[in-house]
């Protein structure tokens, strides 16, 4: 398959893989707190219909990182009122990858749940050794622009917050991953909510190559590659049109976007 962008459209009653993964995380939080989707949203200070509509209707968006952080924070505030033996282990296991992603933000908003987070992680321990989430070979790790719990260059993708079915053209690429487009900075090429497929194995040659740069400290930058030098990498975003120069010593790697799954009718 060529490196041209593959576009897959989702319509009718189809539900995208990353939407369903987000729903599974919310359902796990509902089980842990004993609340409905609306009740959990209300307790987190959100508009109840925002979460309820996403959970029960066919929509063209995913929940924002800010919304997920608010729901995660409220979940652990609720768990603080429970004893660890009462924690729903199955739901906690489902939520485990997201805990690694949102832990820092949760503690910023609710520092008094630190002990509860530690207790929750201990519930997920088996014989004193923490269970590391494993990605089936048929699945592809999905990261967010702010994800800091993975290292693509080292092939460490186990703590990616989401999963999606692996497309056939990435079956032979063990370090391939996907990124959920966070905003409209690359419109009209990519929209907020698009799933970008990325292959570290593909070369960066050609014109107007869309890439994702992985920062040393974690997190990802999406743009069109305009210059790749020994000391720096220059990227361009489209909406608004901005150029960014990234020092190579601050990057783990620059990886080619080889496909996109779009939400739409």
C-alpha positions in Angstrom: 0.0 0.0 0.0 1.2 3.5 -0.8 1.9 6.2 1.8 -1.1 8.2 0.5 -3.6 8.9 3.1 -6.2 6.2 3.4 -9.6 7.6 4.3 -12.3 5.4 5.9 -15.7 6.8 6.6 -18.0 5.7 9.4 -21.7 6.2 8.8 -25.2 5.1 9.9 -25.1 3.1 13.2 -21.4 2.2 13.0 -19.4 3.2 16.0 -15.7 4.0 15.6 -13.3 2.0 17.7 -12.0 4.9 19.7 -15.5 6.0 20.6 -16.4 2.6 21.8 -13.2 2.4 23.9 -14.1 5.8 25.5 -17.6 4.4 26.3 -16.0 1.4 27.9 -13.9 3.7 30.1 -17.0 5.7 31.1 -19.0 2.5 31.8 -16.1 1.4 34.1 -16.3 4.7 35.9 -20.1 4.3 36.2 -19.6 0.9 37.8 -17.0 2.1 40.2 -19.1 5.1 41.4 -22.6 3.4 41.2 -23.8 6.4 39.1 -25.6 6.8 35.8 -23.8 8.6 33.0 -25.8 11.7 33.8 -25.2 11.4 37.5 -21.5 11.0 37.0 -21.4 14.0 34.7 -23.4 16.1 37.2 -21.2 15.1 40.1 -18.1 16.1 38.0 -19.6 19.5 37.3 -20.4 18.8 33.7 -23.6 19.2 31.7 -25.3 15.8 32.1 -26.6 15.7 28.5 -23.0 16.0 27.2 -22.0 12.6 28.5 -25.5 11.0 28.3 -25.8 11.8 24.6 -22.3 10.4 23.9 -23.1 7.2 25.8 -26.5 6.4 24.3 -26.7 8.0 20.8 -24.8 7.8 17.6 -22.6 10.9 17.5 -19.7 12.3 15.4 -17.4 13.1 18.3 -15.5 11.7 21.2 -15.4 13.1 24.7 -12.7 15.8 25.2 -9.6 15.2 27.3 -11.0 17.9 29.7 -14.3 16.0 30.1 -12.5 12.7 30.6 -10.2 14.2 33.3 -13.3 15.7 35.1 -15.0 12.2 35.1 -11.8 10.4 36.2 -11.2 12.9 39.0 -14.8 12.5 40.3 -14.4 8.7 40.1 -11.5 8.8 42.5 -13.2 11.3 44.8 -16.0 8.8 45.0 -13.7 5.9 45.5 -12.1 7.7 48.4 -15.4 7.0 50.3 -15.1 3.3 49.7 -12.7 0.7 51.2 -10.4 -1.0 48.7 -12.0 -4.4 49.2 -15.2 -2.8 47.9 -13.6 -1.6 44.7 -15.1 -3.2 41.5 -11.9 -5.0 40.3 -13.2 -5.7 36.8 -14.1 -2.1 36.3 -10.8 -1.0 37.8 -9.0 -3.3 35.4 -10.9 -1.7 32.5 -9.9 1.7 33.7 -6.2 0.9 34.4 -4.7 2.3 31.1 -6.5 5.6 31.6 -5.3 5.9 35.2 -1.7 6.0 33.9 -2.7 8.8 31.5 -4.8 11.0 33.8 -3.1 10.4 37.2 -1.1 13.6 37.1 -4.1 15.7 36.2 -6.3 14.0 38.8 -3.8 14.9 41.5 -3.6 18.5 40.3 -7.4 18.8 40.7 -7.8 16.6 43.8 -4.5 16.0 45.7 -6.3 14.4 48.5 -7.1 11.3 46.4 -3.4 10.3 46.2 -3.8 7.5 48.7 -6.9 6.3 46.9 -5.0 6.1 43.6 -2.3 4.1 45.3 -4.9 1.7 46.8 -6.6 1.3 43.4 -3.2 0.4 41.8 -2.5 -2.0 44.5 -5.8 -3.8 43.8 -4.5 -4.4 40.3 -1.4 -6.0 41.7 -0.9 -9.7 41.5 1.6 -11.2 43.9 3.3 -7.9 44.4 3.9 -7.3 40.7 1.8 -4.8 38.9 -0.1 -6.1 35.9 1.0 -4.3 32.8 -1.7 -3.9 30.2 -0.9 -5.9 27.1 -1.9 -5.0 23.5 -3.1 -7.9 21.4 -1.2 -8.1 18.2 -4.5 -7.5 16.4 -5.0 -4.2 18.2 -3.3 -0.8 17.6 -2.3 1.5 20.4 -4.0 5.0 20.3 -2.4 8.0 21.9 -3.5 11.6 22.5 -1.4 14.6 21.8 -0.8 14.9 25.5 0.0 11.2 26.2 3.2 10.9 28.2 3.0 7.2 29.3 4.4 5.7 26.1 7.7 5.7 24.2 7.2 5.0 20.5 10.9 5.0 19.7 11.5 2.2 22.3 8.4 0.4 21.1 6.7 0.9 24.6 3.0 1.4 23.8 1.4 -0.8 26.5 0.1 2.2 28.5 -1.6 3.9 25.6 -5.0 5.1 26.8 -7.0 3.7 23.9 -7.1 0.8 21.4 -8.4 0.4 17.9 -8.4 -2.6 15.4 -5.1 -2.8 13.5 -5.6 -2.0 9.8 -4.2 -4.6 7.4 -1.5 -2.2 6.0 0.1 -2.0 9.5 0.1 -5.7 10.4 3.9 -6.0 9.9 4.8 -2.8 11.8 5.1 -3.6 15.5 5.8 0.1 16.4 2.8 1.4 14.5 0.2 3.4 16.4 -2.6 5.8 16.0 -3.2 9.3 17.3 -6.6 10.8 18.0 -6.5 14.3 16.4 -7.0 16.7 19.3 -8.0 19.9 17.5 -8.5 21.7 14.2 -4.9 22.9 13.7 -4.5 20.7 10.6 -7.9 21.5 8.9 -8.9 20.9 6.2 -6.4 18.0 6.0 -7.4 16.5 9.3 -10.4 17.3 11.5 -10.7 17.2 15.3 -11.6 13.6 16.1 -9.9 12.0 13.2 -7.8 8.9 13.9 -4.4 9.2 12.4 -2.5 6.0 11.6 1.3 6.4 12.0 4.2 4.1 10.9 7.7 4.7 12.3 8.9 2.2 9.7 8.0 4.3 6.7 10.5 6.8 5.2 10.0 10.5 5.4 10.9 11.2 1.8 8.5 13.1 -0.6 6.7 16.4 -0.5 4.1 17.6 2.0 4.7 14.6 4.2 2.3 14.6 7.2 4.1 13.5 10.4 3.9 13.2 14.2 6.9 14.3 16.2 7.4 12.6 19.6 8.8 14.8 22.3 11.5 13.5 24.8 9.4 14.6 27.7 6.3 13.0 26.3 3.5 14.3 24.1 3.2 14.6 20.3 3.1 17.3 17.7 1.2 17.0 14.4 2.2 18.8 11.3 3.5 18.8 7.7 7.2 18.3 7.5 8.9 21.2 5.8 12.5 20.6 6.8 14.4 17.7 8.4 17.9 18.6 9.4 20.5 17.2 11.7 19.8 19.7 14.4 16.2 20.6 14.0 12.8 19.7 12.5 10.4 22.2 11.0 6.7 21.5 10.9 3.7 23.5 9.5 0.2 23.4 10.8 -2.7 24.7 8.7 -5.4 26.3 10.9 -4.1 28.9 11.6 -1.1 28.4 9.5 1.9 28.3 11.9 5.4 27.0 11.6 7.3 25.4 14.5 11.0 24.5 14.7 11.8 21.7 17.1 15.4 20.9 18.2 16.3 17.3 17.4 17.7 16.8 20.9 14.2 17.4 22.3 12.6 14.7 20.1 12.6 10.9 20.3 11.5 10.6 16.7 9.5 11.8 13.8 7.0 9.4 12.3 5.0 9.3 9.0 1.2 9.5 9.0 0.1 6.8 6.5 -3.7 6.9 7.0 -6.6 8.5 8.6 -10.0 7.3 9.7 -12.5 10.1 9.5 -15.7 10.6 11.4 -18.6 11.6 9.2 -21.6 10.6 7.4 
